[in-house]
Amino acid sequence: MQRQQLITDRLQAAFTLEHLEVINESDNHSGPANRETHFKCVIVSPDFIGRRSVQRHQQVYALVQDEMAKGLHALALHTYTPEEWSVLQQAPASPVCHSKK
């Protein structure tokens, strides 16, 4: 199973989701083609209500901890409650990697 699908499956199993994006941003970084090392995750869930950002991120990282040991290098996490998402409607754009400037 590809890492992007694995992350998606784990998030779908762990959270009640109103919106989910798991975007492979590996090509925006240095390294060989077709790798799965850098991901942006936009997660909207009522499960985040009453939790601070760091608590939300800890929940997500716990789900992919084993993948971090297998070559997953970075997760850009954007975690929102439905109310927060209704105001924003989009996550911030990812910055350009220093190696690609």
Gaussian input, Z-matrix of N, CA and C with variables (Angstrom, degrees):
# hf/3-21g

backbone

0 1
 N
 C     1     B1
 C     2     B2     1     A1
 N     3     B3     2     A2     1     D1
 C     4     B4     3     A3     2     D2
 C     5     B5     4     A4     3     D3
 N     6     B6     5     A5     4     D4
 C     7     B7     6     A6     5     D5
 C     8     B8     7     A7     6     D6
 N     9     B9     8     A8     7     D7
 C    10    B10     9     A9     8     D8
 C    11    B11    10    A10     9     D9
 N    12    B12    11    A11    10    D10
 C    13    B13    12    A12    11    D11
 C    14    B14    13    A13    12    D12
 N    15    B15    14    A14    13    D13
 C    16    B16    15    A15    14    D14
 C    17    B17    16    A16    15    D15
 N    18    B18    17    A17    16    D16
 C    19    B19    18    A18    17    D17
 C    20    B20    19    A19    18    D18
 N    21    B21    20    A20    19    D19
 C    22    B22    21    A21    20    D20
 C    23    B23    22    A22    21    D21
 N    24    B24    23    A23    22    D22
 C    25    B25    24    A24    23    D23
 C    26    B26    25    A25    24    D24
 N    27    B27    26    A26    25    D25
 C    28    B28    27    A27    26    D26
 C    29    B29    28    A28    27    D27
 N    30    B30    29    A29    28    D28
 C    31    B31    30    A30    29    D29
 C    32    B32    31    A31    30    D30
 N    33    B33    32    A32    31    D31
 C    34    B34    33    A33    32    D32
 C    35    B35    34    A34    33    D33
 N    36    B36    35    A35    34    D34
 C    37    B37    36    A36    35    D35
 C    38    B38    37    A37    36    D36
 N    39    B39    38    A38    37    D37
 C    40    B40    39    A39    38    D38
 C    41    B41    40    A40    39    D39
 N    42    B42    41    A41    40    D40
 C    43    B43    42    A42    41    D41
 C    44    B44    43    A43    42    D42
 N    45    B45    44    A44    43    D43
 C    46    B46    45    A45    44    D44
 C    47    B47    46    A46    45    D45
 N    48    B48    47    A47    46    D46
 C    49    B49    48    A48    47    D47
 C    50    B50    49    A49    48    D48
 N    51    B51    50    A50    49    D49
 C    52    B52    51    A51    50    D50
 C    53    B53    52    A52    51    D51
 N    54    B54    53    A53    52    D52
 C    55    B55    54    A54    53    D53
 C    56    B56    55    A55    54    D54
 N    57    B57    56    A56    55    D55
 C    58    B58    57    A57    56    D56
 C    59    B59    58    A58    57    D57
 N    60    B60    59    A59    58    D58
 C    61    B61    60    A60    59    D59
 C    62    B62    61    A61    60    D60
 N    63    B63    62    A62    61    D61
 C    64    B64    63    A63    62    D62
 C    65    B65    64    A64    63    D63
 N    66    B66    65    A65    64    D64
 C    67    B67    66    A66    65    D65
 C    68    B68    67    A67    66    D66
 N    69    B69    68    A68    67    D67
 C    70    B70    69    A69    68    D68
 C    71    B71    70    A70    69    D69
 N    72    B72    71    A71    70    D70
 C    73    B73    72    A72    71    D71
 C    74    B74    73    A73    72    D72
 N    75    B75    74    A74    73    D73
 C    76    B76    75    A75    74    D74
 C    77    B77    76    A76    75    D75
 N    78    B78    77    A77    76    D76
 C    79    B79    78    A78    77    D77
 C    80    B80    79    A79    78    D78
 N    81    B81    80    A80    79    D79
 C    82    B82    81    A81    80    D80
 C    83    B83    82    A82    81    D81
 N    84    B84    83    A83    82    D82
 C    85    B85    84    A84    83    D83
 C    86    B86    85    A85    84    D84
 N    87    B87    86    A86    85    D85
 C    88    B88    87    A87    86    D86
 C    89    B89    88    A88    87    D87
 N    90    B90    89    A89    88    D88
 C    91    B91    90    A90    89    D89
 C    92    B92    91    A91    90    D90
 N    93    B93    92    A92    91    D91
 C    94    B94    93    A93    92    D92
 C    95    B95    94    A94    93    D93
 N    96    B96    95    A95    94    D94
 C    97    B97    96    A96    95    D95
 C    98    B98    97    A97    96    D96
 N    99    B99    98    A98    97    D97
 C   100   B100    99    A99    98    D98
 C   101   B101   100   A100    99    D99
 N   102   B102   101   A101   100   D100
 C   103   B103   102   A102   101   D101
 C   104   B104   103   A103   102   D102
 N   105   B105   104   A104   103   D103
 C   106   B106   105   A105   104   D104
 C   107   B107   106   A106   105   D105
 N   108   B108   107   A107   106   D106
 C   109   B109   108   A108   107   D107
 C   110   B110   109   A109   108   D108
 N   111   B111   110   A110   109   D109
 C   112   B112   111   A111   110   D110
 C   113   B113   112   A112   111   D111
 N   114   B114   113   A113   112   D112
 C   115   B115   114   A114   113   D113
 C   116   B116   115   A115   114   D114
 N   117   B117   116   A116   115   D115
 C   118   B118   117   A117   116   D116
 C   119   B119   118   A118   117   D117
 N   120   B120   119   A119   118   D118
 C   121   B121   120   A120   119   D119
 C   122   B122   121   A121   120   D120
 N   123   B123   122   A122   121   D121
 C   124   B124   123   A123   122   D122
 C   125   B125   124   A124   123   D123
 N   126   B126   125   A125   124   D124
 C   127   B127   126   A126   125   D125
 C   128   B128   127   A127   126   D126
 N   129   B129   128   A128   127   D127
 C   130   B130   129   A129   128   D128
 C   131   B131   130   A130   129   D129
 N   132   B132   131   A131   130   D130
 C   133   B133   132   A132   131   D131
 C   134   B134   133   A133   132   D132
 N   135   B135   134   A134   133   D133
 C   136   B136   135   A135   134   D134
 C   137   B137   136   A136   135   D135
 N   138   B138   137   A137   136   D136
 C   139   B139   138   A138   137   D137
 C   140   B140   139   A139   138   D138
 N   141   B141   140   A140   139   D139
 C   142   B142   141   A141   140   D140
 C   143   B143   142   A142   141   D141
 N   144   B144   143   A143   142   D142
 C   145   B145   144   A144   143   D143
 C   146   B146   145   A145   144   D144
 N   147   B147   146   A146   145   D145
 C   148   B148   147   A147   146   D146
 C   149   B149   148   A148   147   D147
 N   150   B150   149   A149   148   D148
 C   151   B151   150   A150   149   D149
 C   152   B152   151   A151   150   D150
 N   153   B153   152   A152   151   D151
 C   154   B154   153   A153   152   D152
 C   155   B155   154   A154   153   D153
 N   156   B156   155   A155   154   D154
 C   157   B157   156   A156   155   D155
 C   158   B158   157   A157   156   D156
 N   159   B159   158   A158   157   D157
 C   160   B160   159   A159   158   D158
 C   161   B161   160   A160   159   D159
 N   162   B162   161   A161   160   D160
 C   163   B163   162   A162   161   D161
 C   164   B164   163   A163   162   D162
 N   165   B165   164   A164   163   D163
 C   166   B166   165   A165   164   D164
 C   167   B167   166   A166   165   D165
 N   168   B168   167   A167   166   D166
 C   169   B169   168   A168   167   D167
 C   170   B170   169   A169   168   D168
 N   171   B171   170   A170   169   D169
 C   172   B172   171   A171   170   D170
 C   173   B173   172   A172   171   D171
 N   174   B174   173   A173   172   D172
 C   175   B175   174   A174   173   D173
 C   176   B176   175   A175   174   D174
 N   177   B177   176   A176   175   D175
 C   178   B178   177   A177   176   D176
 C   179   B179   178   A178   177   D177
 N   180   B180   179   A179   178   D178
 C   181   B181   180   A180   179   D179
 C   182   B182   181   A181   180   D180
 N   183   B183   182   A182   181   D181
 C   184   B184   183   A183   182   D182
 C   185   B185   184   A184   183   D183
 N   186   B186   185   A185   184   D184
 C   187   B187   186   A186   185   D185
 C   188   B188   187   A187   186   D186
 N   189   B189   188   A188   187   D187
 C   190   B190   189   A189   188   D188
 C   191   B191   190   A190   189   D189
 N   192   B192   191   A191   190   D190
 C   193   B193   192   A192   191   D191
 C   194   B194   193   A193   192   D192
 N   195   B195   194   A194   193   D193
 C   196   B196   195   A195   194   D194
 C   197   B197   196   A196   195   D195
 N   198   B198   197   A197   196   D196
 C   199   B199   198   A198   197   D197
 C   200   B200   199   A199   198   D198
 N   201   B201   200   A200   199   D199
 C   202   B202   201   A201   200   D200
 C   203   B203   202   A202   201   D201
 N   204   B204   203   A203   202   D202
 C   205   B205   204   A204   203   D203
 C   206   B206   205   A205   204   D204
 N   207   B207   206   A206   205   D205
 C   208   B208   207   A207   206   D206
 C   209   B209   208   A208   207   D207
 N   210   B210   209   A209   208   D208
 C   211   B211   210   A210   209   D209
 C   212   B212   211   A211   210   D210
 N   213   B213   212   A212   211   D211
 C   214   B214   213   A213   212   D212
 C   215   B215   214   A214   213   D213
 N   216   B216   215   A215   214   D214
 C   217   B217   216   A216   215   D215
 C   218   B218   217   A217   216   D216
 N   219   B219   218   A218   217   D217
 C   220   B220   219   A219   218   D218
 C   221   B221   220   A220   219   D219
 N   222   B222   221   A221   220   D220
 C   223   B223   222   A222   221   D221
 C   224   B224   223   A223   222   D222
 N   225   B225   224   A224   223   D223
 C   226   B226   225   A225   224   D224
 C   227   B227   226   A226   225   D225
 N   228   B228   227   A227   226   D226
 C   229   B229   228   A228   227   D227
 C   230   B230   229   A229   228   D228
 N   231   B231   230   A230   229   D229
 C   232   B232   231   A231   230   D230
 C   233   B233   232   A232   231   D231
 N   234   B234   233   A233   232   D232
 C   235   B235   234   A234   233   D233
 C   236   B236   235   A235   234   D234
 N   237   B237   236   A236   235   D235
 C   238   B238   237   A237   236   D236
 C   239   B239   238   A238   237   D237
 N   240   B240   239   A239   238   D238
 C   241   B241   240   A240   239   D239
 C   242   B242   241   A241   240   D240
 N   243   B243   242   A242   241   D241
 C   244   B244   243   A243   242   D242
 C   245   B245   244   A244   243   D243
 N   246   B246   245   A245   244   D244
 C   247   B247   246   A246   245   D245
 C   248   B248   247   A247   246   D246
 N   249   B249   248   A248   247   D247
 C   250   B250   249   A249   248   D248
 C   251   B251   250   A250   249   D249
 N   252   B252   251   A251   250   D250
 C   253   B253   252   A252   251   D251
 C   254   B254   253   A253   252   D252
 N   255   B255   254   A254   253   D253
 C   256   B256   255   A255   254   D254
 C   257   B257   256   A256   255   D255
 N   258   B258   257   A257   256   D256
 C   259   B259   258   A258   257   D257
 C   260   B260   259   A259   258   D258
 N   261   B261   260   A260   259   D259
 C   262   B262   261   A261   260   D260
 C   263   B263   262   A262   261   D261
 N   264   B264   263   A263   262   D262
 C   265   B265   264   A264   263   D263
 C   266   B266   265   A265   264   D264
 N   267   B267   266   A266   265   D265
 C   268   B268   267   A267   266   D266
 C   269   B269   268   A268   267   D267
 N   270   B270   269   A269   268   D268
 C   271   B271   270   A270   269   D269
 C   272   B272   271   A271   270   D270
 N   273   B273   272   A272   271   D271
 C   274   B274   273   A273   272   D272
 C   275   B275   274   A274   273   D273
 N   276   B276   275   A275   274   D274
 C   277   B277   276   A276   275   D275
 C   278   B278   277   A277   276   D276
 N   279   B279   278   A278   277   D277
 C   280   B280   279   A279   278   D278
 C   281   B281   280   A280   279   D279
 N   282   B282   281   A281   280   D280
 C   283   B283   282   A282   281   D281
 C   284   B284   283   A283   282   D282
 N   285   B285   284   A284   283   D283
 C   286   B286   285   A285   284   D284
 C   287   B287   286   A286   285   D285
 N   288   B288   287   A287   286   D286
 C   289   B289   288   A288   287   D287
 C   290   B290   289   A289   288   D288
 N   291   B291   290   A290   289   D289
 C   292   B292   291   A291   290   D290
 C   293   B293   292   A292   291   D291
 N   294   B294   293   A293   292   D292
 C   295   B295   294   A294   293   D293
 C   296   B296   295   A295   294   D294
 N   297   B297   296   A296   295   D295
 C   298   B298   297   A297   296   D296
 C   299   B299   298   A298   297   D297
 N   300   B300   299   A299   298   D298
 C   301   B301   300   A300   299   D299
 C   302   B302   301   A301   300   D300

   B1=1.4545
   B2=1.5284
   B3=1.3006
   B4=1.4544
   B5=1.5214
   B6=1.3266
   B7=1.4620
   B8=1.5308
   B9=1.3172
   B10=1.4673
   B11=1.5284
   B12=1.3187
   B13=1.4639
   B14=1.5177
   B15=1.3158
   B16=1.4594
   B17=1.5293
   B18=1.3335
   B19=1.4687
   B20=1.5250
   B21=1.3229
   B22=1.4632
   B23=1.5239
   B24=1.3140
   B25=1.4668
   B26=1.5227
   B27=1.3150
   B28=1.4661
   B29=1.5256
   B30=1.3154
   B31=1.4663
   B32=1.5288
   B33=1.3238
   B34=1.4642
   B35=1.5234
   B36=1.3079
   B37=1.4632
   B38=1.5284
   B39=1.3235
   B40=1.4661
   B41=1.5228
   B42=1.3279
   B43=1.4576
   B44=1.5249
   B45=1.3188
   B46=1.4587
   B47=1.5223
   B48=1.3126
   B49=1.4636
   B50=1.5204
   B51=1.3145
   B52=1.4641
   B53=1.5219
   B54=1.3279
   B55=1.4653
   B56=1.5199
   B57=1.3290
   B58=1.4589
   B59=1.5189
   B60=1.3168
   B61=1.4586
   B62=1.5204
   B63=1.3115
   B64=1.4604
   B65=1.5288
   B66=1.3226
   B67=1.4636
   B68=1.5237
   B69=1.3228
   B70=1.4580
   B71=1.5263
   B72=1.3216
   B73=1.4593
   B74=1.5305
   B75=1.3018
   B76=1.4669
   B77=1.5224
   B78=1.3232
   B79=1.4639
   B80=1.5216
   B81=1.3235
   B82=1.4614
   B83=1.5265
   B84=1.3195
   B85=1.4624
   B86=1.5227
   B87=1.3271
   B88=1.4613
   B89=1.5242
   B90=1.3166
   B91=1.4571
   B92=1.5082
   B93=1.3277
   B94=1.4665
   B95=1.5328
   B96=1.3110
   B97=1.4707
   B98=1.5305
   B99=1.3099
   B100=1.4714
   B101=1.5258
   B102=1.2982
   B103=1.4637
   B104=1.5297
   B105=1.2877
   B106=1.4643
   B107=1.5241
   B108=1.3190
   B109=1.4630
   B110=1.5193
   B111=1.3232
   B112=1.4658
   B113=1.5315
   B114=1.3301
   B115=1.4664
   B116=1.5176
   B117=1.3075
   B118=1.4623
   B119=1.5215
   B120=1.3240
   B121=1.4588
   B122=1.5213
   B123=1.3089
   B124=1.4601
   B125=1.5253
   B126=1.3283
   B127=1.4634
   B128=1.5241
   B129=1.3159
   B130=1.4605
   B131=1.5237
   B132=1.3318
   B133=1.4616
   B134=1.5215
   B135=1.3289
   B136=1.4641
   B137=1.5299
   B138=1.3235
   B139=1.4652
   B140=1.5271
   B141=1.3294
   B142=1.4618
   B143=1.5299
   B144=1.3128
   B145=1.4635
   B146=1.5229
   B147=1.3292
   B148=1.4605
   B149=1.5180
   B150=1.3225
   B151=1.4649
   B152=1.5243
   B153=1.3154
   B154=1.4616
   B155=1.5238
   B156=1.3179
   B157=1.4591
   B158=1.5264
   B159=1.3119
   B160=1.4670
   B161=1.5292
   B162=1.3154
   B163=1.4680
   B164=1.5296
   B165=1.3067
   B166=1.4619
   B167=1.5272
   B168=1.3277
   B169=1.4616
   B170=1.5243
   B171=1.3090
   B172=1.4642
   B173=1.5245
   B174=1.3210
   B175=1.4688
   B176=1.5294
   B177=1.3196
   B178=1.4623
   B179=1.5279
   B180=1.3185
   B181=1.4700
   B182=1.5227
   B183=1.3105
   B184=1.4683
   B185=1.5321
   B186=1.3236
   B187=1.4685
   B188=1.5276
   B189=1.3296
   B190=1.4739
   B191=1.5286
   B192=1.2917
   B193=1.4635
   B194=1.5323
   B195=1.3028
   B196=1.4683
   B197=1.5226
   B198=1.3293
   B199=1.4616
   B200=1.5281
   B201=1.3257
   B202=1.4649
   B203=1.5354
   B204=1.3069
   B205=1.4642
   B206=1.5313
   B207=1.3359
   B208=1.4702
   B209=1.5269
   B210=1.3310
   B211=1.4551
   B212=1.5121
   B213=1.3199
   B214=1.4641
   B215=1.5180
   B216=1.3151
   B217=1.4582
   B218=1.5264
   B219=1.3276
   B220=1.4618
   B221=1.5232
   B222=1.3309
   B223=1.4588
   B224=1.5182
   B225=1.3076
   B226=1.4618
   B227=1.5223
   B228=1.3152
   B229=1.4621
   B230=1.5169
   B231=1.3120
   B232=1.4607
   B233=1.5215
   B234=1.3235
   B235=1.4660
   B236=1.5239
   B237=1.3214
   B238=1.4608
   B239=1.5250
   B240=1.3168
   B241=1.4593
   B242=1.5328
   B243=1.3209
   B244=1.4705
   B245=1.5326
   B246=1.3215
   B247=1.4666
   B248=1.5293
   B249=1.3193
   B250=1.4698
   B251=1.5271
   B252=1.3171
   B253=1.4601
   B254=1.5252
   B255=1.3163
   B256=1.4663
   B257=1.5219
   B258=1.3132
   B259=1.4671
   B260=1.5290
   B261=1.3260
   B262=1.4670
   B263=1.5264
   B264=1.3134
   B265=1.4669
   B266=1.5290
   B267=1.3309
   B268=1.4618
   B269=1.5184
   B270=1.3060
   B271=1.4606
   B272=1.5269
   B273=1.3190
   B274=1.4665
   B275=1.5313
   B276=1.3149
   B277=1.4635
   B278=1.5234
   B279=1.3060
   B280=1.4586
   B281=1.5246
   B282=1.3270
   B283=1.4681
   B284=1.5306
   B285=1.3181
   B286=1.4565
   B287=1.5231
   B288=1.3133
   B289=1.4595
   B290=1.5271
   B291=1.3095
   B292=1.4670
   B293=1.5299
   B294=1.3184
   B295=1.4681
   B296=1.5254
   B297=1.3204
   B298=1.4694
   B299=1.5246
   B300=1.3318
   B301=1.4732
   B302=1.5081
   A1=108.36
   A2=115.89
   A3=119.90
   A4=110.09
   A5=115.11
   A6=120.98
   A7=111.92
   A8=118.32
   A9=120.59
   A10=110.49
   A11=117.15
   A12=120.76
   A13=110.89
   A14=117.12
   A15=121.40
   A16=110.83
   A17=116.32
   A18=120.66
   A19=109.64
   A20=116.57
   A21=121.35
   A22=110.93
   A23=116.64
   A24=120.94
   A25=111.76
   A26=116.67
   A27=119.92
   A28=111.69
   A29=116.78
   A30=119.93
   A31=110.59
   A32=116.86
   A33=120.52
   A34=111.50
   A35=117.00
   A36=120.66
   A37=112.42
   A38=116.79
   A39=120.70
   A40=114.33
   A41=117.42
   A42=120.68
   A43=111.88
   A44=115.05
   A45=121.93
   A46=104.59
   A47=117.53
   A48=120.76
   A49=112.67
   A50=114.87
   A51=120.91
   A52=110.33
   A53=115.66
   A54=120.92
   A55=107.48
   A56=116.35
   A57=120.95
   A58=109.57
   A59=115.12
   A60=122.25
   A61=106.88
   A62=116.51
   A63=122.05
   A64=105.24
   A65=115.31
   A66=121.67
   A67=109.32
   A68=116.02
   A69=121.11
   A70=108.40
   A71=116.36
   A72=121.84
   A73=111.75
   A74=116.78
   A75=121.26
   A76=112.72
   A77=117.84
   A78=120.29
   A79=112.59
   A80=117.65
   A81=121.49
   A82=111.62
   A83=116.62
   A84=122.28
   A85=109.05
   A86=116.27
   A87=119.63
   A88=110.14
   A89=115.06
   A90=120.70
   A91=110.89
   A92=116.45
   A93=120.38
   A94=111.83
   A95=114.92
   A96=120.38
   A97=110.51
   A98=115.64
   A99=123.96
   A100=114.75
   A101=116.87
   A102=118.33
   A103=108.99
   A104=115.81
   A105=122.03
   A106=107.91
   A107=115.10
   A108=120.90
   A109=113.94
   A110=117.59
   A111=122.35
   A112=109.35
   A113=115.75
   A114=120.15
   A115=111.24
   A116=114.35
   A117=122.40
   A118=106.05
   A119=116.29
   A120=121.53
   A121=109.39
   A122=115.56
   A123=121.97
   A124=105.59
   A125=115.24
   A126=120.60
   A127=108.90
   A128=116.38
   A129=121.75
   A130=107.38
   A131=115.18
   A132=119.37
   A133=111.42
   A134=116.63
   A135=118.93
   A136=111.47
   A137=117.32
   A138=120.52
   A139=111.85
   A140=117.58
   A141=121.35
   A142=113.10
   A143=117.79
   A144=120.57
   A145=109.12
   A146=115.61
   A147=121.37
   A148=114.46
   A149=117.48
   A150=120.72
   A151=110.05
   A152=114.94
   A153=119.99
   A154=109.44
   A155=114.87
   A156=120.83
   A157=111.75
   A158=117.11
   A159=119.71
   A160=111.12
   A161=117.93
   A162=120.98
   A163=110.91
   A164=116.07
   A165=120.85
   A166=109.95
   A167=115.22
   A168=120.28
   A169=111.11
   A170=116.79
   A171=120.38
   A172=110.73
   A173=116.36
   A174=120.35
   A175=110.96
   A176=116.17
   A177=120.26
   A178=110.49
   A179=116.91
   A180=119.41
   A181=111.79
   A182=117.65
   A183=120.40
   A184=111.14
   A185=116.63
   A186=121.17
   A187=113.21
   A188=116.95
   A189=120.49
   A190=112.55
   A191=116.97
   A192=121.55
   A193=111.81
   A194=117.62
   A195=120.57
   A196=111.84
   A197=118.05
   A198=121.33
   A199=111.53
   A200=117.24
   A201=120.70
   A202=109.60
   A203=117.19
   A204=121.74
   A205=111.89
   A206=116.82
   A207=121.40
   A208=113.18
   A209=118.07
   A210=119.22
   A211=116.42
   A212=118.07
   A213=119.53
   A214=106.49
   A215=116.78
   A216=121.27
   A217=113.01
   A218=117.12
   A219=118.75
   A220=111.87
   A221=114.15
   A222=122.57
   A223=107.47
   A224=116.34
   A225=120.73
   A226=105.21
   A227=116.25
   A228=120.72
   A229=111.12
   A230=114.69
   A231=122.99
   A232=105.14
   A233=115.79
   A234=122.06
   A235=109.56
   A236=115.95
   A237=120.92
   A238=111.56
   A239=114.63
   A240=120.29
   A241=106.64
   A242=118.42
   A243=119.50
   A244=112.37
   A245=117.33
   A246=120.23
   A247=111.08
   A248=117.11
   A249=120.55
   A250=110.62
   A251=116.12
   A252=121.01
   A253=111.60
   A254=117.41
   A255=120.07
   A256=111.49
   A257=116.80
   A258=121.27
   A259=110.48
   A260=117.24
   A261=122.09
   A262=113.48
   A263=116.78
   A264=124.84
   A265=114.86
   A266=117.73
   A267=119.91
   A268=109.59
   A269=115.27
   A270=121.21
   A271=108.54
   A272=117.10
   A273=119.50
   A274=111.06
   A275=115.25
   A276=120.16
   A277=109.14
   A278=115.70
   A279=120.20
   A280=109.83
   A281=117.22
   A282=119.58
   A283=110.47
   A284=115.65
   A285=121.22
   A286=108.11
   A287=116.40
   A288=121.40
   A289=109.53
   A290=116.13
   A291=121.74
   A292=111.31
   A293=117.71
   A294=121.27
   A295=112.71
   A296=118.01
   A297=122.07
   A298=112.95
   A299=117.08
   A300=119.97
   A301=111.24
   D1=138.10
   D2=178.06
   D3=-72.26
   D4=149.76
   D5=-175.75
   D6=-60.75
   D7=-39.13
   D8=179.90
   D9=-59.22
   D10=-43.75
   D11=179.11
   D12=-68.88
   D13=-37.63
   D14=178.75
   D15=-61.31
   D16=-45.40
   D17=178.34
   D18=-62.54
   D19=-45.67
   D20=179.24
   D21=-58.12
   D22=-47.67
   D23=-178.93
   D24=-61.30
   D25=-42.12
   D26=-179.06
   D27=-66.96
   D28=-40.00
   D29=178.52
   D30=-66.78
   D31=-41.33
   D32=178.81
   D33=-63.69
   D34=-34.76
   D35=-179.93
   D36=-75.95
   D37=-29.18
   D38=-172.76
   D39=-91.12
   D40=-27.59
   D41=-172.73
   D42=-124.72
   D43=153.19
   D44=166.31
   D45=-82.52
   D46=113.93
   D47=-170.88
   D48=-107.23
   D49=136.88
   D50=170.06
   D51=-103.50
   D52=-23.42
   D53=178.54
   D54=-158.14
   D55=138.60
   D56=177.45
   D57=-146.96
   D58=130.69
   D59=170.83
   D60=-131.74
   D61=128.17
   D62=172.32
   D63=-122.14
   D64=107.12
   D65=-171.43
   D66=-111.72
   D67=125.08
   D68=176.58
   D69=-79.88
   D70=111.13
   D71=-179.96
   D72=-106.65
   D73=18.09
   D74=-175.90
   D75=-60.35
   D76=-35.45
   D77=-179.57
   D78=-67.93
   D79=-12.92
   D80=176.68
   D81=-83.25
   D82=1.99
   D83=-177.27
   D84=-126.88
   D85=163.75
   D86=-179.52
   D87=-70.99
   D88=152.50
   D89=179.37
   D90=135.03
   D91=175.05
   D92=-178.85
   D93=-68.65
   D94=160.17
   D95=179.45
   D96=-69.51
   D97=160.94
   D98=174.39
   D99=62.59
   D100=30.87
   D101=177.53
   D102=-98.35
   D103=165.73
   D104=178.85
   D105=-130.15
   D106=77.52
   D107=-174.58
   D108=-116.97
   D109=-26.50
   D110=-175.76
   D111=-127.51
   D112=124.37
   D113=-179.40
   D114=-131.89
   D115=148.83
   D116=171.27
   D117=-111.47
   D118=126.73
   D119=179.80
   D120=-119.03
   D121=122.00
   D122=174.31
   D123=-108.84
   D124=116.02
   D125=-173.14
   D126=-126.59
   D127=122.36
   D128=177.24
   D129=-117.69
   D130=119.10
   D131=-176.14
   D132=-151.25
   D133=139.69
   D134=172.88
   D135=-66.79
   D136=-15.06
   D137=176.64
   D138=-63.33
   D139=-18.22
   D140=-178.94
   D141=-86.88
   D142=-7.47
   D143=-179.75
   D144=-60.40
   D145=129.93
   D146=179.02
   D147=82.42
   D148=2.02
   D149=179.10
   D150=-110.08
   D151=140.70
   D152=176.03
   D153=-74.07
   D154=162.26
   D155=-179.02
   D156=-54.85
   D157=-44.27
   D158=-178.47
   D159=-63.80
   D160=-35.47
   D161=177.83
   D162=-67.62
   D163=-39.51
   D164=177.76
   D165=-61.88
   D166=-45.93
   D167=-178.72
   D168=-64.98
   D169=-38.95
   D170=177.65
   D171=-60.56
   D172=-40.06
   D173=178.09
   D174=-60.51
   D175=-44.53
   D176=-178.42
   D177=-68.99
   D178=-46.70
   D179=-179.30
   D180=-60.22
   D181=-34.19
   D182=178.06
   D183=-61.23
   D184=-30.34
   D185=-179.09
   D186=-74.96
   D187=-23.49
   D188=-175.33
   D189=-120.54
   D190=13.23
   D191=-177.42
   D192=-53.46
   D193=-42.81
   D194=-179.88
   D195=-64.64
   D196=-32.71
   D197=179.05
   D198=-71.44
   D199=-28.96
   D200=177.13
   D201=-61.88
   D202=-34.60
   D203=179.06
   D204=-76.59
   D205=-12.77
   D206=-176.99
   D207=-108.65
   D208=14.42
   D209=175.87
   D210=115.67
   D211=-5.48
   D212=172.48
   D213=-70.54
   D214=116.74
   D215=-171.99
   D216=-93.91
   D217=-38.84
   D218=-173.89
   D219=-151.86
   D220=142.37
   D221=171.65
   D222=-125.81
   D223=122.07
   D224=171.50
   D225=-93.52
   D226=108.86
   D227=-174.53
   D228=-100.40
   D229=129.74
   D230=175.70
   D231=-126.98
   D232=99.21
   D233=-173.48
   D234=-112.37
   D235=126.98
   D236=-174.49
   D237=-136.08
   D238=151.50
   D239=167.29
   D240=-80.92
   D241=162.88
   D242=176.72
   D243=-57.04
   D244=-37.97
   D245=179.63
   D246=-65.32
   D247=-44.04
   D248=178.21
   D249=-61.97
   D250=-42.04
   D251=-178.71
   D252=-67.07
   D253=-34.54
   D254=-179.59
   D255=-62.79
   D256=-27.16
   D257=177.32
   D258=-82.15
   D259=-44.55
   D260=-173.89
   D261=-81.09
   D262=-50.25
   D263=-178.24
   D264=65.06
   D265=-2.79
   D266=174.60
   D267=-161.37
   D268=152.89
   D269=176.93
   D270=-88.13
   D271=157.84
   D272=177.41
   D273=-61.48
   D274=151.09
   D275=176.02
   D276=-69.26
   D277=147.64
   D278=178.18
   D279=-77.21
   D280=142.70
   D281=178.37
   D282=-71.85
   D283=159.72
   D284=176.27
   D285=-75.90
   D286=133.71
   D287=178.77
   D288=-63.81
   D289=142.77
   D290=-179.53
   D291=-55.25
   D292=-37.27
   D293=-178.06
   D294=-70.86
   D295=-13.94
   D296=-178.38
   D297=-103.74
   D298=-0.15
   D299=-179.00
   D300=-76.39

